[in-house]
Amino acid sequence: MKTVNDFDFNNKKALIRVDFNVPLNDDLEVTDTTRIEAAKPTIIKILEDGGSCILMTHLGRPKNKEERFSLQHIVKTASEILGVNVKFVEDCIGNMATEAVSNLVPGEILLLENLRYYEEETKGDRNFAQQLSALGDIYVNDAFGTAHRAHASTAVIADFFPQNKCFGLLLASEIENVNKVLTNSQAPVTAIIGGAKVSSKITIIENILDKVDHLIIGGGMAFTFVKAKGGSIGSSLVEEDKQELALEILEKAKEKNVQVHLPTDAIIADSFSEFANTSISDAYTISEGWMGLDTGPKTNEDFAEVIAVSKTILWNGPVGVFEMAPFAEGTIALGNAIAHATKEGAFSLVGGGDSVAAVKKFNFTDRVSYVSTGGGAMLEMLEGKTLPGINAILE
Ligand code: AMP
């Protein structure tokens, strides 16, 4: 796996696909800088070698070059974070871009205008990719967030750099860390899959059954399993048409010697609200009119015991409606158990949108081994898919 560390960028122009698709507020200010910070090590390595950086990214989903999606809005923040005055050019291809690139000297950074101002980007247009490729000497992909897309700047462009292409440090570490769970794991391996729906996690579960010793299922999706097993779940979230699939998963897990852990008790509520009346119930005998919105204390203890003996831990999806304080305990207890196991030497990876949000909200970021930055890309890796952005560099 070639990374920027395998190249000397002295006097070279690195064309880097970054993921600066950051959130902006109504005043068009960056409200979360995580993604810019994540690309910094790659950029600094290239500058320190004596090279220059041409950064290309998309921002949002603009239609017809909408001004609010201009990358101009992030220049100031990027300059502050990177510690270098970032130059900006109002196009990503054509004369203006070419000229800005030719004026670039070692030590400088140039940010190109939004790639998605051209529909050719998402279409993976070869000609567009070729025009982009003309801007740099070495192509670097450091955009894990879009690695699952076969877009012009994420995959197609790599064809024009048969020798001079590599992974940025962020993308390389994402791949390495997922592989610590999927290919080079230390047993016992435990996956915790939570979140709302079985249907969105089914492929992940199927893929990881071959790789784990324990599967903990929590969140709204657990109730489809509980109901399929004959439990009464009141008005808890359920996907009626996925019950059979749930039983099949349990059967497959048994065949593969995977121990499945489902909630045995739940925090129930009489409405989906922070102000609902709540109670603790057996997960299999929830009364009509009540819904399970979090794992109960007994479940939290059981899950923590499994986690305590695990050497490799994957966490995807909260086990309760953690956005509301009365239903956050299960997710917090789980985070604490994972943090404790990590301290004792286990490797823990948190990946996928909402678990990352939960980890941030409850300050577990520094207490787990690795928090993945790419939501969809991470999920597809866990599903066992080959990501076009990664493949394009490896080929
Ligand atoms: P996902 O995006 O599939 O990982 O789902 C995350 C969402 O699942 C979060 O917004 C949680 O509030 C929600 N969730 C977790 N547990 C439950 C539950 N028991 N009932 C309904 N929603 C839940």
Residues whose N, C-alpha, C, O or C-beta is under 5 A from the ligand:
A	BS01	AMP	G194 G195 A196 K197 G219 G220 L237 G292 L293 D294 G317 P318 V319 G320 V321 F322 D354
